[in-house]
Amino acid sequence: MEYINTNLTLLKKQENKSYMKVEGLLNKVHCANALSFLQRMPCDSVDLIITSPPYFQQRKYGAGGIGNETTEEEYIDNLISIFNECPRIIKPTGAIVFNLGDKYLNGNLSLIPYKFAIKASENKNVFLINQITWAKTNPTPRQEHRKLIQSTEPFFIFAKTKNYHFNLDEYLSHLDRKNKKTNLSFSKAGSKYFDIINQSDLKDEEKENAKCELEKVITEVQLGKIESFRMKIRGIHKEAYGGMDGGRNNQIRKNGFTIIKITGNAMKKDLIESPVEATKGNKHIAVYPLYIIQELVKLLSNRGDIVLDPFCGSGTTCIAAKNLERNYLGIEINPEYVSLSEERINETDISCAEFLL
Ligand SMILES: C[S@@+](CC[C@H](N)C(=O)[O-])C[C@H]1O[C@@H](n2cnc3c(N)ncnc32)[C@H](O)[C@@H]1O
C-alpha cells in the first residue's frame, strides 16, 4: 500500500478504535451527523466520496447541521473536520470530490470554495488533482446592474495516492460519440483537399501520391480509426515553426505534402456544462445535477465499487451510484431528507439508466 504520506499508515497503527463494518452499511441512507458517522467508518473501505455540503449561510435545511455558523472561519473549520476524516476512509485507489458554491458577503465575493480547498490541501494525506468548473447553462437570471450573473461552481477532486482510479475514456464518452458522428461530415469536407492539390504547384507524381494518401486518410476517418486530420501542401500552407527544419517541414519539402492525423477522443477538459437541476417535484432545495455526478462516478470508480455521500440531501449521489451499478452509502442529518432520498432511490429504475451512460 503506497501512501503519498506515511502519516496515515502510522495513524492507523496507533489507533485501536473499533469501527463499523462497511458491508452492513451499504445501499442505505443513514440518518446521522456526518462527522460522528465518518469517525466510525473503517479505514480504506470506500472507493469514492462525492458530496455537496450546505453552502455558507445560504439555506436552512432544518435539523441543525452545518452551514449556519456565524462566521466564515467557523464554517470552514467544521467542513474541514469532516473533510479530514475522508482520506482515512477511502481506499488507496480512491478519490474525494467536494462541490461548493460561493456567496457575496457585504458586496464582496467571499471565495469560500477556494478558502476551503486551500485548507483541505494542507492535509498531507491527499493531493488536489483537479478543480472542475460546472458551467450552469441556466443560471438564476438575477441580473444586478453592477455585477455579472454567477454561473459557475467548482468541484474539487482529491486523491490519496497516485494510483487513483481514473477512467478517462468513460468520462463524457457521449461527447466522443458525437465527435465521431461529426467526423463523418468532416471527412466529406476533407475532400476539399483534392481541389487544393490540383491547384497546387506540386509535380504530377507528387499530386498523384498526395491524392492517394488523402483517400486513405479519409477512409480511416470514415471507419472511425482516427478522429480527423489536417493536410499541409507545399506552396499553399505555411510551414510549421516558422519554417525551421523538423519532421513535418522536411516531409512537405521532400514529398510536397504532410498529413497530420488526429487520433483519440475529444479533449477531456476541467469544464462541464449542465443546467441546474429542476427542483419542481423534489422537496429538497439544493439538488446537484445527476448528469455531473454520473460522469464523476464513471471517471473515478468502477462497477461494484462503494460511493459515499456524507451530505446526502435528496440522494442524487446514491442514484448516480445505483444507475451505474456501484454500491452507495448516504449520510443525512435531516430525517425528512433521508425518507426523500430513499423514495427517489427506490424510484430509480436501473433498466432505464442506459440513456444516461
Ligand atoms: C447541499 S445539500 C446536498 C444536496 C444533495 N447533493 C442533492 O443533490 O440532493 C446538503 C445536505 O447536507 C445536510 N447536512 C447538513 N449538515 C449535516 C451534517 N452535519 N451531517 C449530515 N448531513 C448534514 C443537509 O440537511 C442537506 O440536506
The ligand as a Tripos MOL2 file, in Angstrom:
@<TRIPOS>MOLECULE
LIG
   27    29     1     0     0
SMALL
NO_CHARGES

@<TRIPOS>ATOM
      1 C1        -26.4800   20.8900   -0.3730 C.3       1 LIG1
      2 S1        -27.4100   19.6780    0.4020 S.3       1 LIG1
      3 C2        -26.9910   18.2270   -0.5080 C.3       1 LIG1
      4 C3        -27.8880   18.0270   -1.7030 C.3       1 LIG1
      5 C4        -27.5570   16.7790   -2.4950 C.3       1 LIG1
      6 N1        -26.2850   16.8900   -3.1470 N.3       1 LIG1
      7 C5        -28.6470   16.5150   -3.5210 C.2       1 LIG1
      8 O1        -28.3660   16.5130   -4.7380 O.co2     1 LIG1
      9 O2        -29.7840   16.3350   -3.1010 O.co2     1 LIG1
     10 C6        -26.6120   19.4000    1.9160 C.3       1 LIG1
     11 C7        -27.3130   18.4480    2.8670 C.3       1 LIG1
     12 O3        -26.4810   18.2230    3.9990 O.3       1 LIG1
     13 C8        -27.3030   18.0060    5.1470 C.3       1 LIG1
     14 N2        -26.4610   18.2490    6.3360 N.ar      1 LIG1
     15 C9        -26.1200   19.4170    6.9030 C.ar      1 LIG1
     16 N3        -25.2950   19.2240    7.9370 N.ar      1 LIG1
     17 C10       -25.1000   17.8810    8.0380 C.ar      1 LIG1
     18 C11       -24.3290   17.0770    8.9050 C.ar      1 LIG1
     19 N4        -23.5930   17.6000    9.8760 N.pl3     1 LIG1
     20 N5        -24.3690   15.7440    8.7160 N.ar      1 LIG1
     21 C12       -25.1000   15.1920    7.7170 C.ar      1 LIG1
     22 N6        -25.8620   15.9200    6.8740 N.ar      1 LIG1
     23 C13       -25.8570   17.2550    7.0130 C.ar      1 LIG1
     24 C14       -28.4580   19.0000    4.9350 C.3       1 LIG1
     25 O4        -29.6050   18.5950    5.6640 O.3       1 LIG1
     26 C15       -28.6480   18.9480    3.4210 C.3       1 LIG1
     27 O5        -29.6570   18.0450    3.0560 O.3       1 LIG1
@<TRIPOS>BOND
     1     1     2 1
     2     2     3 1
     3     2    10 1
     4     3     4 1
     5     4     5 1
     6     5     6 1
     7     5     7 1
     8     7     8 2
     9     7     9 1
    10    10    11 1
    11    11    12 1
    12    11    26 1
    13    12    13 1
    14    13    14 1
    15    13    24 1
    16    14    15 ar
    17    14    23 ar
    18    15    16 ar
    19    16    17 ar
    20    17    18 ar
    21    17    23 ar
    22    18    19 1
    23    18    20 ar
    24    20    21 ar
    25    21    22 ar
    26    22    23 ar
    27    24    25 1
    28    24    26 1
    29    26    27 1
@<TRIPOS>SUBSTRUCTURE
     1 LIG1         1 GROUP 0 **** ****
